[in-house]
Amino acid sequence: MNLPGLLLALCIYFPVTSGPFVDKLSEAEFGRLHEQLQASSEVPWRTIPWKISLLDAQRASLSQKKPIFIWAMDGHPLGCT
């Protein structure tokens, strides 16, 4: 059996025959998808009174008798640590 020849034939055959089938995107379809992907102005997290300063957050939590939620992270923002 000629294994290197078989592997070469498979490497040539499969990329040609099993390539991804890609439809063309029309301008109307692009416009519809683009509109769907835009952030809504009524997202709930925008209604939260976020504090940048920890001291301001502490004062607000004491006066309103509410807990502080701290989101802290260490490392690369894309998770590549």
PyMOL commands that set and color helices and strands:
alter all, ss='L'
color gray80, all
select helices_A, chain A and resi 3-17+27-37+44-47+54-64
alter helices_A, ss='H'
color red, helices_A
deselect
rebuild
show_as cartoon
